[in-house]
Amino acid sequence: MRGSGGAALAGNILVSGIVGIGVDAATGSTLDHGPNPVIADFGRPQSEQRTADEFVRQERENYNSKVESDETNKAEPVAIAG
């Protein structure tokens, strides 16, 4: 059993039993959804926060620029005369 599904199952057994297990199974809430990022920025009002798509796009741009920077900063091999 996966971690989150196991916790939900244990909670249902303790709190609501068979009915809760049936509801979770019917609604799909026992499935492990991934990736399912939760992005919460408590430093800004909700109206100024980025959407998940904007966040992912910005992270990809940051990653790509870092990769390009790392590639341009690589040292060229030097032959040693000997």
C-alpha positions, 0 to 999 in steps of 0.5 A: 500500500502507498503511504497516502492511501494507507493513511486514508484507509486507516483514517476511514477505518477509525472514523467512518469505517466501511462507508468512508472506504467506499466513498473514497474508492468511488471518488478516486481519492485513494489513488496516488496522483503524481506529480501533484504540486501544491504551490503556496506563497504566503508572502503575497496576496492570492491575486498576485500569486502565479498559477501552476502553469506559470510556476512550471514555465518559470522553473523550466526557464530557470533550469534551462538557463542554468544548464546553458550557463554550466555548458558555457562555463566548462573548461576546455581540456588542455594538452600538456606538452611533455 
